[in-house]
């Protein structure tokens, strides 16, 4: 009698991105652990099924089943939820449509899930910079993605490199917030709720994916907008748990942190990596203040989608 195979669905949400073909090609190069059966779910978030032909062409080179889902339009939470709705496996993994995975990526995520028995396992994202990217940006590696630890634990996450245990109680019937599907931050809110429900989040430091940084993102302006939006998301999460004096106290704390960061940036004006890191941190705290009091969320990803 043979053991039942471990099933993993790999989800890729896409919107008019040619790099999707490279993402799917990297999945074809995966070294699949023994006893693991894979399926790929591609959720096309365009109004028209523009990725269908690209997915069909890539499927011919994949040794696993491929499911294409058309889920319009222009809201990433709709696409992420479509993947969860279609998932029929023990685990679901998410990667972005402009990333490529390394051959042992999935093996290492699964190994950490088995070792830690965590409900969610995050992996790191390596930023690949163009030669014309600013030197301070490449030196400081401002676009790389890794989790943040607070008092020894990871309290939220991201969908650009993650494995989730679908049977975990903290994940049962949970979906991404549609109201955040244009501004971004839907993944931060999702994993924050998983943590609040008792879910455990671990990190597989060697489960790498790679993400090229296009010229449109290789600027301080783009990074500033991203940090401000991240702060808004965190502020909204705080506002859901605090009101009255507690909310005001959180705003005062964020304002103090913002002022400290900006003062530090001024003192380090001639050290661009440290200066810009502090400026961006200050903008994150400014976003927290806005989120605490219901400031309208910026929609950087909606603008990028329109441009593409």
Helices and strands as residue ranges (DSSP letters): E 6-14, H 20-28, E 36-44, H 52-59, E 65-70, H 76-86, E 91-96, E 99-101, H 105-116, E 120-129, H 135-140, E 149-150, E 153-154, E 161-165, G 178-180, H 186-196, E 201-213, G 215-217, H 220-241, H 244-267, H 272-292, H 300-307
